[in-house]
């Protein structure tokens, strides 16, 4: 009869337990020194080895020939416990035996000495499921048990166990297993079962196990049952209905480029291939989480990565997103996944999620606005922000006329030109000092534009400092220029040591500073020349 891999390869000694070295070393030392406690409490997430360690400990305290704290698995006591025929070592499910009557029956039987083994051991799994009255009935015998009695309690929800029980037990916290440990164990089991499993596939299964060895072996069992030949990472994705890291990166790249049509096309291919929508969004969420960790904590976040994508794929994606955008993407994905429980059309929900991610303008919540501003700030800081070019106005083409010869013009008296204003040179470090001086006086939105890498240029002309830019968006975001100009004027005067007026506007707005009367006189002279030339033609 076929046996599941997680049952077939359940640890039989403390040395077989993976990733819990500190706990197994302590238990082995207690068995060798005959200093075992009467009550233990094993706590931790699922699949970390709580029940397995409890069974190994039950065998170790009853073994007739222990080996360095480990059970020999060969004596009559070990074989009886493994076969489940030893009535003095019982495994009780507290979820189905949580009443006070069952606990009272257990308490009445526990006072009798064992007949087959040295100690009577009760392994109570999911002990947090017991009722309050059942805990109270169990309390007295745990506090003062007979010498032949041992309790091993296991739970995944420590906060539900009363403090009166906790204080009477030795508590061992089983930590979540590392991906490297799970991958190594999966590779070992695959070798023993003659399963051709690649290292990439083992790593992918370890990541999907989420710290639980039992989940990893169950996934290996599922993938191997329908595989023929070598099992690769693509084969694992196909068998489990996953999109795979490459497709997840492509989909997130389309989101970064705000290309909704491309994102929906990729999703359509994955949906037609039968990919699970919850798993697809889970992969996108894991990839977004990794990018957010690398963005906010480049050094310390390396140890917390899920490993869904390689570094060569993460770098371009990390550069394409700002931290507020990644936070928004993660929030939208989590909200969509949470709604799957009551959704009637998951495909529609996923498509709406992708459209919302690709088009932040569709939503006007604070998080979407923060993400859009975050992208603009990063572009301004990097100096890559450029305003959209103004649309060109189409002009009708005029018919080309044949030019008539013009009579030679008599030399005129030299024309008087209006005096032009001269540009003064600014010191090399004036720009940096000026922007640093005015930064505390500005709002956070305007502060990003008034920086060394910002779009504003400085020009000093006849004692007036012109702050100019070609970026219409920058002029709009800074707000009231009449209020801002006196502040800039005060700082510029302090830096130059001379009264300085400041004008803020679009580049070229203040270029023509000629006297209006002089311009009118010049226009009149040009007009007389034109009339004279036309008269001579006729």
C-alpha positions as CSV (number, residue, x, y, z in Angstrom):
1,X,0.0,0.0,0.0
2,X,1.4,3.4,-1.0
3,X,2.4,5.7,1.9
4,X,2.6,9.5,1.6
5,X,6.2,10.8,1.6
6,X,5.8,12.9,4.7
7,X,4.6,9.9,6.6
8,X,7.2,7.6,5.1
9,X,10.1,9.9,5.9
10,X,8.9,11.1,9.3
11,X,12.0,11.5,11.6
12,X,12.7,8.4,13.7
13,X,15.5,9.9,15.9
14,X,16.4,13.4,17.1
15,X,19.2,13.5,14.5
16,X,16.6,13.2,11.7
17,X,14.8,16.3,12.7
18,X,15.7,19.2,10.4
19,X,16.3,22.8,11.5
20,X,15.6,22.4,15.2
21,X,19.1,21.7,16.5
22,X,18.8,23.6,19.7
23,X,15.7,21.8,20.8
24,X,16.8,18.3,19.8
25,X,20.2,18.8,21.6
26,X,18.4,19.7,24.8
27,X,16.1,16.8,24.7
28,X,18.9,14.4,24.0
29,X,20.9,15.7,26.9
30,X,17.8,15.3,29.2
31,X,17.3,11.7,28.1
32,X,21.0,10.8,28.6
33,X,21.1,12.4,32.0
34,X,17.7,11.0,33.0
35,X,16.5,14.5,33.8
36,X,13.3,14.6,31.7
37,X,10.4,16.7,32.8
38,X,6.9,15.4,33.5
39,X,5.3,17.9,31.1
40,X,6.5,19.5,27.8
41,X,4.8,22.1,25.6
42,X,5.9,22.2,22.0
43,X,4.7,25.3,20.1
44,X,5.3,26.6,16.6
45,X,3.8,26.8,13.1
46,X,2.6,23.8,11.1
47,X,5.0,21.3,9.7
48,X,8.0,22.3,11.9
49,X,8.4,18.9,13.7
50,X,6.4,19.2,16.9
51,X,4.5,15.9,16.7
52,X,7.5,14.1,15.3
53,X,9.7,15.3,18.2
54,X,7.0,14.3,20.6
55,X,6.9,10.7,19.2
56,X,10.7,10.5,19.2
57,X,10.8,11.7,22.9
58,X,8.2,9.1,23.8
59,X,10.3,6.4,22.3
60,X,13.5,7.7,23.8
61,X,12.3,7.7,27.4
62,X,11.0,4.1,27.0
63,X,13.8,2.7,24.8
64,X,15.6,-0.4,26.3
65,X,18.8,0.5,24.5
66,X,19.1,4.2,23.8
67,X,21.9,5.5,21.6
68,X,23.3,8.9,22.8
69,X,19.8,10.1,23.7
70,X,18.2,8.7,20.5
71,X,15.9,5.6,20.5
72,X,17.3,2.5,19.0
73,X,14.1,1.8,17.0
74,X,14.9,-2.0,17.3
75,X,13.8,-2.9,20.8
76,X,10.3,-4.2,21.6
77,X,9.2,-0.8,23.1
78,X,10.3,1.2,20.1
79,X,8.7,-1.2,17.6
80,X,5.4,-1.2,19.6
81,X,5.3,2.6,19.8
82,X,6.0,2.8,16.0
83,X,3.3,0.3,15.2
84,X,0.8,2.1,17.5
85,X,0.1,-1.1,19.5
86,X,1.5,0.3,22.8
87,X,-1.5,1.3,24.9
88,X,0.6,3.2,27.4
89,X,1.8,5.8,24.7
90,X,-1.3,7.5,23.4
91,X,-1.7,10.3,20.8
92,X,-4.8,12.3,21.5
93,X,-6.4,14.9,19.2
94,X,-7.7,17.7,21.4
95,X,-9.9,19.0,18.6
96,X,-12.2,16.0,18.8
97,X,-11.6,15.2,22.5
98,X,-11.9,18.6,24.0
99,X,-14.7,18.0,26.6
100,X,-14.2,17.7,30.3
101,X,-15.5,14.1,30.4
102,X,-12.7,12.9,28.1
103,X,-10.1,14.6,30.2
104,X,-11.5,13.1,33.4
105,X,-11.3,9.7,31.9
106,X,-7.7,10.3,30.9
107,X,-6.9,11.5,34.4
108,X,-8.4,8.5,36.0
109,X,-6.4,6.1,33.7
110,X,-3.2,8.0,34.2
111,X,-2.7,7.0,37.8
112,X,-2.1,3.3,36.9
113,X,1.5,2.2,36.2
114,X,2.3,1.1,32.7
115,X,2.7,-2.7,31.9
116,X,4.6,-2.7,28.6
117,X,7.0,0.3,28.9
118,X,8.7,2.4,31.6
119,X,6.6,5.6,31.3
120,X,3.0,6.3,30.3
121,X,3.1,9.1,27.8
122,X,0.2,11.2,26.6
123,X,0.8,13.3,23.4
124,X,-2.0,15.9,23.2
125,X,-2.0,17.5,19.8
126,X,-3.6,20.9,19.2
127,X,-4.1,21.3,23.0
128,X,-5.4,24.9,22.6
129,X,-8.7,23.3,21.4
130,X,-9.5,22.1,24.9
131,X,-12.3,23.9,26.8
132,X,-11.7,25.9,29.9
133,X,-13.3,23.2,32.1
134,X,-11.1,20.5,30.4
135,X,-8.0,22.6,31.1
136,X,-9.1,22.9,34.7
137,X,-9.6,19.1,35.0
138,X,-6.1,18.6,33.5
139,X,-4.4,21.1,35.7
140,X,-4.1,19.1,38.9
141,X,-2.6,16.0,37.4
142,X,-0.1,18.1,35.4
143,X,1.0,19.9,38.5
144,X,1.6,16.7,40.6
145,X,1.7,13.7,38.3
146,X,2.9,10.2,39.3
147,X,6.5,9.3,38.5
148,X,5.6,7.1,35.6
149,X,3.6,9.7,33.8
150,X,4.6,12.2,31.1
151,X,2.6,14.8,29.1
152,X,3.7,16.2,25.8
153,X,1.4,19.0,24.6
154,X,1.6,20.5,21.1
155,X,-0.1,23.6,19.8
156,X,0.1,26.1,17.0
157,X,-1.7,28.9,18.9
158,X,0.2,29.4,22.2
159,X,-1.9,32.5,23.2
160,X,-4.9,30.2,23.7
161,X,-3.2,28.0,26.3
162,X,-3.9,29.2,29.9
163,X,-1.0,30.6,31.9
164,X,-1.6,28.0,34.6
165,X,-0.7,25.3,32.1
166,X,2.2,27.2,30.6
167,X,3.8,27.6,34.0
168,X,3.8,23.8,34.7
169,X,5.5,22.8,31.4
170,X,8.9,23.1,29.8
171,X,8.2,25.1,26.7
172,X,10.1,24.6,23.4
173,X,9.4,27.0,20.5
174,X,9.9,25.4,17.1
175,X,11.0,27.9,14.5
176,X,10.0,28.1,10.9
177,X,12.4,26.1,8.7
178,X,14.7,27.8,6.3
179,X,14.3,27.3,2.6
180,X,17.8,25.8,2.3
181,X,17.0,23.1,4.9
182,X,13.7,22.2,3.2
183,X,15.3,22.1,-0.2
184,X,18.1,19.8,1.1
185,X,15.6,17.4,2.7
186,X,13.4,17.4,-0.4
187,X,16.5,16.6,-2.6
188,X,17.4,13.7,-0.2
189,X,13.8,12.2,-0.3
190,X,13.8,12.6,-4.1
191,X,17.1,10.7,-4.3
192,X,15.8,7.9,-2.0
193,X,12.6,7.6,-4.1
194,X,14.6,7.7,-7.4
195,X,12.8,10.9,-8.5
196,X,14.8,13.0,-11.0
197,X,14.5,16.4,-9.4
198,X,16.6,19.4,-10.4
199,X,18.0,21.8,-7.9
200,X,15.9,24.7,-9.2
201,X,12.7,22.6,-8.7
202,X,13.7,21.7,-5.2
203,X,14.3,25.4,-4.4
204,X,10.9,26.3,-5.8
205,X,9.2,23.6,-3.8
206,X,11.0,24.8,-0.7
207,X,9.8,28.4,-1.3
208,X,6.2,27.2,-1.8
209,X,6.4,25.2,1.5
210,X,6.6,28.5,3.4
211,X,8.7,27.1,6.2
212,X,6.8,23.8,6.7
213,X,8.6,20.5,5.9
214,X,5.4,18.6,5.6
215,X,4.1,21.0,3.0
216,X,7.3,20.6,1.0
217,X,7.1,16.8,1.0
218,X,3.4,16.9,0.1
219,X,4.1,19.1,-2.9
220,X,6.9,16.9,-4.0
221,X,4.5,13.9,-3.8
222,X,1.9,15.8,-5.9
223,X,4.4,16.8,-8.6
224,X,6.1,13.4,-8.8
225,X,2.9,11.5,-9.1
226,X,2.2,12.9,-12.6
227,X,5.7,13.6,-13.9
228,X,7.5,11.6,-16.5
229,X,11.2,12.0,-16.6
230,X,13.1,15.0,-15.1
231,X,11.2,17.4,-12.9
232,X,12.2,21.0,-13.6
233,X,11.0,24.2,-12.2
234,X,8.7,24.7,-15.2
235,X,7.2,21.2,-14.6
236,X,6.5,22.2,-11.0
237,X,4.7,25.3,-12.1
238,X,2.7,23.3,-14.6
239,X,1.7,20.7,-12.1
240,X,0.8,23.2,-9.4
241,X,-0.9,25.8,-11.6
242,X,1.7,28.5,-11.1
243,X,2.7,31.2,-13.5
244,X,6.4,30.9,-12.8
245,X,8.9,33.6,-12.0
246,X,9.4,34.6,-15.6
247,X,5.8,35.3,-16.3
248,X,5.4,37.1,-12.9
249,X,8.3,39.4,-13.8
250,X,6.8,40.1,-17.2
251,X,3.4,40.9,-15.7
252,X,5.0,43.2,-13.1
253,X,7.1,44.9,-15.9
254,X,3.9,45.7,-17.8
255,X,2.5,47.2,-14.6
256,X,5.7,49.3,-14.2
257,X,5.3,50.6,-17.8
258,X,1.6,51.2,-17.1
259,X,0.8,49.2,-20.2
260,X,-2.6,47.8,-19.4
261,X,-3.1,46.1,-22.8
262,X,0.1,44.1,-22.4
263,X,-0.7,43.1,-18.8
264,X,-4.1,41.9,-19.8
265,X,-2.7,40.0,-22.8
266,X,-0.2,38.2,-20.5
267,X,-3.0,37.4,-18.0
268,X,-5.2,36.1,-20.8
269,X,-2.5,33.6,-21.8
270,X,-2.0,32.5,-18.2
271,X,-5.8,32.1,-17.6
272,X,-6.2,30.1,-20.8
273,X,-3.4,27.8,-19.6
274,X,-5.4,27.1,-16.4
275,X,-3.2,28.9,-13.9
276,X,-4.7,29.4,-10.5
277,X,-5.6,33.1,-10.0
278,X,-4.9,33.1,-6.2
279,X,-1.5,31.6,-6.9
280,X,-0.8,34.1,-9.6
281,X,-1.6,37.1,-7.4
282,X,0.4,35.4,-4.6
283,X,3.5,35.3,-6.8
284,X,3.0,38.9,-7.8
285,X,2.7,39.8,-4.1
286,X,5.8,37.9,-3.2
287,X,7.8,39.5,-6.0
288,X,6.5,43.0,-5.0
289,X,7.4,42.3,-1.4
290,X,11.0,41.4,-2.4
291,X,11.4,44.6,-4.5
292,X,10.0,46.7,-1.6
293,X,12.5,45.1,0.8
294,X,15.4,45.8,-1.5
295,X,14.1,49.3,-2.1
296,X,13.8,50.3,1.5
297,X,16.5,48.1,3.1
298,X,19.1,47.1,0.5
299,X,21.5,45.4,3.0
300,X,19.4,44.0,5.8
301,X,16.5,43.0,3.5
302,X,18.7,40.4,1.6
303,X,18.2,37.8,4.2
304,X,14.4,38.1,4.1
305,X,13.8,37.6,0.4
306,X,11.5,34.9,-0.8
307,X,13.7,34.2,-3.8
308,X,10.9,34.3,-6.4
309,X,13.1,36.0,-8.9
310,X,16.8,36.2,-9.6
311,X,18.9,39.3,-9.0
312,X,19.2,40.0,-12.7
313,X,15.4,40.2,-13.0
314,X,15.0,42.2,-9.8
315,X,17.3,45.1,-10.6
316,X,15.4,46.5,-13.7
317,X,12.1,46.1,-11.8
318,X,13.4,47.8,-8.7
319,X,14.6,50.8,-10.8
320,X,11.2,51.0,-12.5
321,X,9.2,51.4,-9.3
322,X,9.3,53.9,-6.4
323,X,8.7,52.7,-2.9
324,X,5.2,54.3,-2.7
325,X,4.3,52.6,-5.9
326,X,5.4,49.2,-4.7
327,X,3.4,49.7,-1.5
328,X,0.3,50.6,-3.5
329,X,0.8,47.5,-5.8
330,X,1.1,45.3,-2.8
331,X,-2.0,46.8,-1.1
332,X,-4.2,46.4,-4.2
333,X,-3.1,42.8,-4.7
334,X,-3.8,41.9,-1.1
335,X,-7.3,43.6,-1.3
336,X,-8.1,41.7,-4.4
337,X,-7.0,38.3,-3.0
338,X,-9.0,38.9,0.2
339,X,-12.1,39.5,-1.9
340,X,-11.8,36.1,-3.6
341,X,-13.6,34.5,-0.7
342,X,-16.9,36.2,-1.5
343,X,-16.3,36.8,-5.2
344,X,-18.5,35.4,-8.0
345,X,-16.1,36.1,-10.8
346,X,-12.4,35.9,-9.9
347,X,-11.3,36.5,-13.5
348,X,-13.1,39.9,-13.6
349,X,-11.6,40.8,-10.2
350,X,-8.1,40.0,-11.4
351,X,-8.5,42.0,-14.6
352,X,-9.8,45.0,-12.6
353,X,-6.9,44.6,-10.3
354,X,-4.4,44.7,-13.2
355,X,-6.1,47.7,-14.8
356,X,-6.0,49.6,-11.5
357,X,-2.3,48.8,-11.1
358,X,-1.5,49.9,-14.7
359,X,-3.6,53.1,-14.5
360,X,-3.2,55.0,-11.2
361,X,-5.3,57.8,-12.5
362,X,-8.4,55.6,-12.3
363,X,-8.3,55.9,-8.6
364,X,-8.0,59.1,-6.6
365,X,-7.3,57.8,-3.2
366,X,-4.4,59.1,-1.1
367,X,-2.2,56.0,-1.8
368,X,-2.5,56.4,-5.6
369,X,-1.7,60.1,-5.4
370,X,1.3,59.3,-3.1
371,X,2.6,56.7,-5.6
372,X,2.3,59.1,-8.5
373,X,4.1,61.9,-6.6
374,X,6.8,59.4,-5.5
375,X,7.6,58.5,-9.1
376,X,7.8,62.2,-10.0
377,X,10.2,62.9,-7.1
378,X,12.5,60.1,-8.1
379,X,12.6,61.4,-11.7
380,X,13.4,64.9,-10.4
381,X,16.1,63.6,-8.1
382,X,17.7,61.6,-10.9
383,X,17.3,64.5,-13.4
384,X,15.3,62.4,-15.9
385,X,12.1,64.4,-15.7
386,X,11.1,66.1,-18.9
387,X,7.9,68.0,-19.7
388,X,5.7,66.7,-22.5
389,X,6.4,68.7,-25.7
390,X,3.7,71.2,-26.7
391,X,1.6,70.2,-29.7
392,X,2.7,71.8,-32.9
393,X,0.2,74.0,-34.6
394,X,-0.3,73.2,-38.3
395,X,-0.1,76.2,-40.6
396,X,-1.3,76.3,-44.1
397,X,1.4,76.5,-46.7
398,X,1.5,79.7,-48.6
399,X,2.0,79.5,-52.4
400,X,5.4,80.4,-53.5
401,X,5.5,83.7,-55.4
402,X,8.1,84.7,-57.8
403,X,10.2,87.5,-56.2
404,X,10.6,90.7,-58.2
405,X,14.0,92.4,-58.4
406,X,14.4,95.1,-55.9
407,X,16.1,98.3,-56.8
408,X,19.3,99.0,-55.0
409,X,18.7,100.7,-51.7
410,X,20.3,104.0,-51.0
411,X,22.6,104.0,-47.9
412,X,20.8,105.4,-44.9
413,X,22.1,107.1,-41.9
414,X,23.3,104.8,-39.2
415,X,20.3,103.8,-37.0
416,X,20.2,104.5,-33.3
417,X,19.8,101.3,-31.3
418,X,18.4,101.1,-27.8
419,X,20.9,100.3,-25.1
420,X,20.8,96.6,-24.2
421,X,21.0,95.3,-20.7
422,X,24.0,93.2,-19.7
423,X,24.0,89.8,-17.9
424,X,26.1,89.5,-14.8
425,X,28.0,86.4,-13.9
426,X,27.0,84.4,-10.8
427,X,29.6,82.7,-8.6
428,X,30.1,79.0,-9.2
429,X,28.6,77.9,-5.8
430,X,25.8,80.5,-5.8
431,X,23.2,78.0,-7.1
432,X,23.8,75.3,-4.5
433,X,23.9,77.9,-1.6
434,X,20.8,79.7,-2.9
435,X,18.7,76.5,-3.1
436,X,20.0,75.3,0.3
437,X,19.0,78.7,1.9
438,X,15.5,78.7,0.6
439,X,14.7,75.0,1.2
440,X,13.4,75.4,4.8
441,X,11.0,78.2,3.7
442,X,9.3,76.1,1.0
443,X,6.6,73.4,1.1
444,X,7.6,69.8,0.7
445,X,6.1,69.8,-2.9
446,X,8.0,72.9,-4.0
447,X,11.2,71.8,-2.2
448,X,11.9,69.0,-4.7
449,X,11.8,71.4,-7.6
450,X,14.2,74.0,-6.0
451,X,17.3,71.8,-5.8
452,X,20.6,71.6,-7.7
453,X,19.1,68.9,-9.9
454,X,15.8,70.7,-10.3
455,X,14.4,72.2,-13.5
456,X,14.9,75.9,-12.5
457,X,17.8,78.0,-14.0
458,X,19.2,81.2,-12.4
459,X,20.1,84.3,-14.5
460,X,21.4,87.6,-13.0
461,X,20.7,90.7,-15.1
462,X,21.2,94.3,-13.9
463,X,20.7,93.4,-10.3
464,X,17.6,91.2,-10.9
465,X,17.8,87.4,-10.4
466,X,15.5,85.6,-12.8
467,X,14.4,82.1,-11.7
468,X,13.2,80.5,-15.0
469,X,12.2,77.0,-16.3
470,X,10.7,75.5,-19.4
471,X,8.6,73.1,-17.3
472,X,5.0,74.2,-17.0
473,X,4.3,71.5,-14.4
474,X,7.0,72.9,-12.1
475,X,5.6,76.4,-12.3
476,X,2.1,75.1,-11.4
477,X,3.3,73.0,-8.4
478,X,5.1,75.8,-6.6
479,X,1.9,77.7,-6.2
480,X,1.7,81.4,-5.4
481,X,4.7,83.0,-7.1
482,X,3.9,86.5,-5.7
483,X,4.2,85.1,-2.2
484,X,7.4,83.1,-3.0
485,X,9.3,86.0,-4.7
486,X,9.9,88.1,-1.6
487,X,11.3,85.1,0.2
488,X,13.7,84.3,-2.6
489,X,14.6,88.0,-2.9
490,X,15.6,88.2,0.8
491,X,17.8,85.1,0.5
492,X,19.4,86.2,-2.7
493,X,20.2,89.7,-1.3
494,X,21.8,88.1,1.8
495,X,24.0,85.9,-0.4
496,X,25.1,88.7,-2.8
497,X,25.4,91.4,-0.2
498,X,23.3,93.7,-2.3
499,X,19.6,94.3,-2.9
500,X,18.4,91.8,-5.4
501,X,14.9,91.5,-6.9
502,X,13.7,88.0,-7.9
503,X,11.4,87.2,-10.8
504,X,9.9,83.7,-11.2
505,X,8.5,82.6,-14.6
506,X,8.9,80.6,-17.8
507,X,12.2,80.7,-19.6
508,X,12.2,83.6,-22.2
509,X,9.5,85.5,-20.5
510,X,11.8,88.2,-19.2
511,X,14.3,88.2,-22.2
512,X,13.0,91.4,-23.9
513,X,13.5,94.3,-21.5
514,X,13.7,97.2,-24.1
515,X,11.9,100.5,-23.7
516,X,8.4,100.4,-25.3
517,X,8.9,103.8,-26.8
518,X,12.1,102.8,-28.5
519,X,10.4,99.7,-29.9
520,X,7.6,101.8,-31.3
521,X,10.1,104.2,-33.0
522,X,12.0,101.3,-34.4
523,X,8.8,99.8,-35.8
524,X,8.1,103.2,-37.5
525,X,11.5,103.4,-39.2
526,X,11.1,99.8,-40.5
527,X,7.6,100.7,-41.8
528,X,9.0,103.7,-43.7
529,X,11.6,101.5,-45.4
530,X,9.0,99.0,-46.5
531,X,6.8,101.7,-48.0
532,X,9.8,103.2,-49.8
533,X,10.8,99.8,-51.3
534,X,7.2,99.1,-52.5
535,X,6.9,102.5,-54.1
536,X,10.0,102.1,-56.1
537,X,8.7,98.7,-57.5
538,X,5.7,100.4,-59.0
